[in-house]
Amino acid sequence: MKTLVKKTALLGALAMTAALALLGPAATPAAASSTVADDVWNYAYWTPAGTRNLVKIHRYLVNGHHYVTGYLVATSGTSALYYDRSYDGGATWDSFVDRVYFSGARPLPEKYDDGGVWYRVCGASEWLGNPYGDPRWGYNIACTSWY
């Protein structure tokens, strides 16, 4: 009987480990968040020309469905603001979704993110050179974690 209980516990632990692996790794700029929260914010900063710009993403629940909205506060220069969209938790992604250029504060359109779609928000100071070919994170480009 003890052997059966131990085997059942081991199988349960293995199933939990496999389920967690499918959810993805812990949140980092290059990886997806492994948990689903109802109301979370994530921020990233970059400092072009000695001033601080901010990108942020808000994930929230509406009628049982998850949405994200991205925001930018750019105090120096005209900046690019856009979503990156991934279907594999951030391993690969489509970039420049809904890209806009402006200075000041502005939101991006709301995105529905149920069903295996992951989003992050990025801001870039293209006027400092090519932040995509030469990304200097925290100076000419910044991205939030994936949600």
Backbone as CSV, one residue per row, in Angstrom:
resi,resn,N_x,N_y,N_z,CA_x,CA_y,CA_z,C_x,C_y,C_z
1,MET,0.823,-1.188,0.000,0.000,0.000,0.000,0.868,1.252,0.000
2,LYS,1.955,1.254,0.843,2.839,2.410,0.891,3.492,2.655,-0.463
3,THR,3.851,1.587,-1.176,4.479,1.723,-2.490,3.512,2.380,-3.468
4,LEU,2.232,1.990,-3.429,1.218,2.582,-4.300,1.044,4.058,-4.000
5,VAL,1.038,4.452,-2.738,0.911,5.861,-2.357,2.119,6.642,-2.843
6,LYS,3.321,6.085,-2.671,4.537,6.765,-3.128,4.538,6.931,-4.637
7,LYS,4.132,5.884,-5.379,4.080,5.963,-6.835,3.050,7.006,-7.279
8,THR,1.911,7.047,-6.622,0.870,8.023,-6.959,1.374,9.438,-6.697
9,ALA,2.052,9.646,-5.567,2.607,10.960,-5.247,3.672,11.359,-6.261
10,LEU,4.511,10.408,-6.667,5.553,10.687,-7.651,4.936,11.052,-8.994
11,LEU,3.921,10.309,-9.421,3.246,10.619,-10.685,2.576,11.985,-10.625
12,GLY,1.988,12.323,-9.500,1.376,13.650,-9.339,2.413,14.751,-9.428
13,ALA,3.566,14.551,-8.805,4.636,15.554,-8.858,5.168,15.703,-10.277
14,LEU,5.322,14.577,-10.977,5.781,14.646,-12.367,4.772,15.358,-13.256
15,ALA,3.480,15.104,-13.052,2.437,15.779,-13.839,2.457,17.281,-13.573
16,MET,2.643,17.686,-12.320,2.702,19.108,-11.974,3.917,19.757,-12.625
17,THR,5.066,19.078,-12.601,6.277,19.602,-13.223,6.068,19.787,-14.724
18,ALA,5.439,18.803,-15.362,5.180,18.901,-16.805,4.227,20.047,-17.105
19,ALA,3.199,20.209,-16.280,2.245,21.308,-16.495,2.933,22.657,-16.341
20,LEU,3.787,22.810,-15.349,4.505,24.063,-15.163,5.455,24.333,-16.325
21,ALA,6.069,23.298,-16.858,6.971,23.470,-18.004,6.208,23.966,-19.213
22,LEU,4.973,23.509,-19.388,4.163,23.972,-20.516,3.768,25.431,-20.375
23,LEU,3.637,25.916,-19.153,3.256,27.314,-18.933,4.358,28.277,-19.306
24,GLY,5.594,27.864,-19.301,6.699,28.739,-19.685,7.552,29.107,-18.493
25,PRO,8.722,29.696,-18.772,9.651,30.071,-17.716,9.206,31.320,-16.972
26,ALA,9.928,31.659,-15.938,9.630,32.848,-15.144,9.780,34.108,-15.986
27,ALA,9.102,35.169,-15.606,9.081,36.412,-16.377,10.444,37.090,-16.401
28,THR,10.929,37.336,-17.584,12.117,38.133,-17.838,11.851,38.868,-19.132
29,PRO,12.663,39.847,-19.517,12.404,40.505,-20.779,12.410,39.565,-21.975
30,ALA,13.067,38.422,-21.894,13.137,37.522,-23.032,12.241,36.301,-22.880
31,ALA,11.479,36.191,-21.785,10.672,35.002,-21.567,9.297,35.395,-21.062
32,ALA,8.373,34.478,-21.133,6.989,34.747,-20.774,6.749,34.549,-19.285
33,SER,5.735,35.240,-18.777,5.308,35.062,-17.404,4.650,33.696,-17.274
34,SER,4.882,32.997,-16.177,4.347,31.655,-16.019,3.033,31.645,-15.256
35,THR,2.532,32.755,-14.828,1.281,32.788,-14.091,0.295,33.724,-14.784
36,VAL,-0.969,33.489,-14.545,-2.021,34.335,-15.089,-2.630,35.095,-13.925
37,ALA,-2.527,36.392,-13.947,-3.075,37.222,-12.874,-4.215,38.064,-13.442
38,ASP,-5.119,38.487,-12.588,-6.284,39.234,-13.032,-6.012,40.718,-13.229
39,ASP,-5.057,41.291,-12.541,-4.797,42.722,-12.654,-3.330,42.974,-12.324
40,VAL,-2.471,42.989,-13.353,-1.044,43.165,-13.137,-0.494,44.256,-14.051
41,TRP,0.527,44.931,-13.559,1.248,45.948,-14.316,2.709,45.554,-14.374
42,ASN,3.378,45.872,-15.475,4.810,45.672,-15.585,5.395,46.892,-16.270
43,TYR,6.549,47.359,-15.803,7.171,48.591,-16.283,8.571,48.315,-16.806
44,ALA,9.005,49.128,-17.752,10.393,49.118,-18.211,10.770,50.563,-18.525
45,TYR,12.025,50.920,-18.264,12.501,52.290,-18.455,13.691,52.311,-19.392
46,TRP,13.859,53.419,-20.075,15.103,53.686,-20.779,15.384,55.172,-20.680
47,THR,16.648,55.528,-20.733,17.063,56.909,-20.467,17.832,57.503,-21.645
48,PRO,17.130,57.891,-22.705,17.802,58.572,-23.809,18.099,60.009,-23.430
49,ALA,19.250,60.494,-23.801,19.628,61.897,-23.584,19.492,62.327,-22.130
50,GLY,19.686,61.391,-21.199,19.679,61.726,-19.780,18.311,61.898,-19.153
51,THR,17.223,61.693,-19.894,15.886,61.749,-19.303,15.295,60.351,-19.289
52,ARG,14.257,60.156,-18.523,13.715,58.817,-18.319,12.396,58.639,-19.056
53,ASN,12.351,57.667,-19.962,11.114,57.286,-20.649,10.598,55.985,-20.042
54,LEU,9.298,55.784,-20.107,8.652,54.650,-19.458,7.720,53.955,-20.436
55,VAL,7.798,52.621,-20.515,6.774,51.810,-21.159,6.171,50.928,-20.087
56,LYS,4.881,50.662,-20.206,4.241,49.786,-19.241,3.128,49.006,-19.928
57,ILE,2.843,47.845,-19.377,1.776,46.992,-19.870,0.862,46.661,-18.701
58,HIS,-0.428,46.674,-18.971,-1.427,46.360,-17.959,-2.213,45.158,-18.457
59,ARG,-2.226,44.070,-17.688,-3.037,42.901,-18.005,-4.181,42.850,-17.017
60,TYR,-5.389,42.670,-17.528,-6.572,42.709,-16.682,-7.632,41.764,-17.224
61,LEU,-8.603,41.471,-16.380,-9.660,40.519,-16.666,-10.968,41.273,-16.878
62,VAL,-11.651,40.996,-17.990,-12.967,41.580,-18.270,-13.892,40.445,-18.688
63,ASN,-14.959,40.226,-17.922,-15.926,39.167,-18.219,-15.259,37.814,-18.462
64,GLY,-14.264,37.493,-17.649,-13.597,36.212,-17.732,-12.537,36.095,-18.822
65,HIS,-12.221,37.186,-19.505,-11.214,37.158,-20.565,-10.097,38.142,-20.257
66,HIS,-8.859,37.770,-20.629,-7.695,38.613,-20.372,-7.428,39.567,-21.523
67,TYR,-7.063,40.791,-21.161,-6.707,41.832,-22.119,-5.419,42.490,-21.656
68,VAL,-4.716,43.124,-22.583,-3.566,43.948,-22.236,-3.713,45.299,-22.919
69,THR,-3.156,46.312,-22.267,-3.034,47.639,-22.862,-1.634,48.142,-22.557
70,GLY,-0.972,48.694,-23.575,0.365,49.241,-23.429,0.328,50.756,-23.355
71,TYR,1.296,51.333,-22.661,1.377,52.785,-22.479,2.824,53.243,-22.630
72,LEU,2.992,54.498,-23.008,4.311,55.114,-23.093,4.238,56.505,-22.497
73,VAL,5.253,56.852,-21.733,5.483,58.228,-21.298,6.887,58.570,-21.768
74,ALA,6.978,59.400,-22.820,8.266,59.759,-23.425,8.524,61.236,-23.187
75,THR,9.555,61.529,-22.417,9.872,62.917,-22.087,10.957,63.502,-22.969
76,SER,11.630,62.649,-23.753,12.669,63.184,-24.636,12.551,62.558,-26.014
77,GLY,12.442,63.398,-27.016,12.404,62.936,-28.400,11.132,62.210,-28.753
78,THR,10.915,62.037,-30.031,9.789,61.242,-30.523,10.189,59.781,-30.442
79,SER,9.364,58.985,-29.779,9.685,57.579,-29.550,8.704,56.668,-30.259
80,ALA,9.168,55.475,-30.575,8.304,54.436,-31.123,7.711,53.651,-29.958
81,LEU,6.434,53.340,-30.057,5.743,52.508,-29.076,5.031,51.417,-29.850
82,TYR,5.166,50.151,-29.404,4.561,49.051,-30.137,4.459,47.823,-29.248
83,TYR,3.629,46.890,-29.700,3.552,45.570,-29.087,4.466,44.608,-29.841
84,ASP,5.034,43.651,-29.117,5.551,42.423,-29.698,4.523,41.354,-29.349
85,ARG,4.211,40.471,-30.307,3.209,39.420,-30.096,3.861,38.065,-30.334
86,SER,3.604,37.129,-29.412,4.194,35.798,-29.502,3.122,34.734,-29.294
87,TYR,3.310,33.611,-29.965,2.419,32.465,-29.779,3.139,31.312,-29.079
88,ASP,4.394,31.533,-28.687,5.151,30.478,-28.005,5.824,31.002,-26.731
89,GLY,5.181,31.942,-26.063,5.679,32.420,-24.772,6.890,33.320,-24.852
90,GLY,7.208,33.865,-26.034,8.313,34.793,-26.163,9.555,34.212,-26.815
91,ALA,9.529,32.929,-27.198,10.691,32.340,-27.875,10.876,32.982,-29.258
92,THR,9.766,33.201,-29.973,9.767,33.939,-31.238,8.591,34.907,-31.184
93,TRP,8.659,35.973,-31.981,7.573,36.942,-31.934,7.489,37.768,-33.209
94,ASP,6.295,38.370,-33.384,6.047,39.377,-34.409,6.244,40.718,-33.734
95,SER,6.984,41.605,-34.365,7.270,42.899,-33.747,6.496,44.022,-34.442
96,PHE,6.500,45.161,-33.808,5.938,46.410,-34.339,4.424,46.354,-34.557
97,VAL,3.707,45.572,-33.742,2.252,45.526,-33.823,1.703,46.848,-33.290
98,ASP,0.888,47.526,-34.087,0.276,48.831,-33.739,1.315,49.907,-33.430
99,ARG,2.449,49.919,-34.111,3.508,50.894,-33.822,3.031,52.310,-34.123
100,VAL,3.323,53.207,-33.177,3.048,54.643,-33.316,4.287,55.410,-32.886
101,TYR,4.373,56.660,-33.327,5.480,57.550,-32.969,4.907,58.814,-32.335
102,PHE,5.473,59.214,-31.215,5.038,60.454,-30.569,5.943,60.770,-29.395
103,SER,5.761,61.947,-28.828,6.364,62.286,-27.538,5.221,62.678,-26.622
104,GLY,5.441,62.495,-25.355,4.377,62.708,-24.385,3.875,61.376,-23.867
105,ALA,2.577,61.300,-23.579,1.980,60.083,-23.022,0.872,59.595,-23.944
106,ARG,0.831,58.265,-24.124,-0.175,57.711,-25.027,-0.349,56.222,-24.759
107,PRO,-1.603,55.705,-24.893,-1.822,54.258,-24.808,-1.817,53.628,-26.203
108,LEU,-1.628,52.330,-26.242,-1.827,51.534,-27.451,-3.228,50.932,-27.409
109,PRO,-3.748,50.462,-28.545,-5.051,49.799,-28.519,-5.033,48.565,-27.620
110,GLU,-6.154,48.303,-26.990,-6.318,47.131,-26.139,-6.214,45.864,-26.990
111,LYS,-5.586,44.817,-26.424,-5.446,43.531,-27.112,-6.033,42.419,-26.262
112,TYR,-6.773,41.523,-26.907,-7.320,40.323,-26.285,-6.194,39.296,-26.241
113,ASP,-5.885,38.745,-25.067,-4.745,37.822,-25.006,-5.062,36.469,-24.377
114,ASP,-6.295,36.003,-24.491,-6.611,34.627,-24.111,-6.181,33.698,-25.246
115,GLY,-5.992,32.450,-24.938,-5.771,31.458,-25.978,-4.365,31.371,-26.522
116,GLY,-3.358,31.556,-25.686,-2.003,31.318,-26.131,-1.320,32.476,-26.820
117,VAL,-1.867,33.668,-26.731,-1.210,34.845,-27.299,-0.526,35.593,-26.164
118,TRP,0.736,35.950,-26.360,1.508,36.698,-25.380,1.863,38.047,-25.965
119,TYR,1.841,39.091,-25.148,2.220,40.431,-25.587,3.244,41.023,-24.633
120,ARG,4.102,41.887,-25.176,4.915,42.782,-24.374,4.876,44.126,-25.083
121,VAL,5.195,45.183,-24.352,5.207,46.534,-24.910,6.643,47.024,-24.948
122,CYS,7.009,47.652,-26.070,8.360,48.174,-26.235,8.312,49.645,-26.627
123,GLY,9.303,50.373,-26.162,9.511,51.755,-26.568,10.937,51.899,-27.055
124,ALA,11.134,52.721,-28.099,12.475,52.851,-28.677,12.710,54.281,-29.134
125,SER,13.920,54.742,-28.929,14.345,56.073,-29.387,15.133,55.903,-30.678
126,GLU,14.421,55.870,-31.793,15.070,55.661,-33.082,15.981,56.822,-33.455
127,TRP,15.751,57.989,-32.878,16.566,59.164,-33.177,17.984,59.038,-32.594
128,LEU,18.213,58.023,-31.755,19.549,57.776,-31.206,20.346,56.785,-32.047
129,GLY,19.843,56.449,-33.210,20.455,55.408,-34.023,19.489,54.248,-34.130
130,ASN,19.958,53.116,-34.572,19.098,51.967,-34.793,18.980,51.115,-33.521
131,PRO,17.904,51.287,-32.742,17.769,50.501,-31.517,17.440,49.033,-31.777
132,TYR,17.098,48.691,-33.015,16.753,47.305,-33.338,17.997,46.545,-33.795
133,GLY,18.870,47.192,-34.534,20.115,46.568,-34.958,21.196,46.664,-33.897
134,ASP,21.108,47.692,-33.057,22.077,47.908,-31.978,21.314,48.244,-30.695
135,PRO,20.586,47.262,-30.131,19.805,47.553,-28.935,20.697,47.733,-27.711
136,ARG,20.641,48.895,-27.129,21.328,49.150,-25.863,20.225,49.322,-24.821
137,TRP,19.830,48.175,-24.252,18.687,48.135,-23.338,18.868,49.138,-22.211
138,GLY,17.845,49.923,-21.993,17.888,50.945,-20.957,18.419,52.273,-21.451
139,TYR,18.980,52.322,-22.672,19.445,53.586,-23.245,18.613,53.968,-24.470
140,ASN,18.528,53.074,-25.458,17.771,53.438,-26.650,16.541,52.561,-26.874
141,ILE,16.304,51.588,-26.006,15.137,50.716,-26.141,14.834,50.054,-24.797
142,ALA,13.548,49.733,-24.586,13.121,48.985,-23.397,11.847,48.234,-23.721
143,CYS,11.704,47.048,-23.150,10.492,46.232,-23.327,10.067,45.685,-21.963
144,THR,8.767,45.546,-21.789,8.240,44.944,-20.567,8.385,43.425,-20.642
145,SER,8.027,42.756,-19.586,7.926,41.295,-19.600,6.746,40.882,-20.457
146,TRP,6.711,39.627,-20.836,5.607,39.071,-21.627,4.408,38.757,-20.740
147,TYR,3.222,39.037,-21.242,1.953,38.632,-20.598,1.046,38.043,-21.631
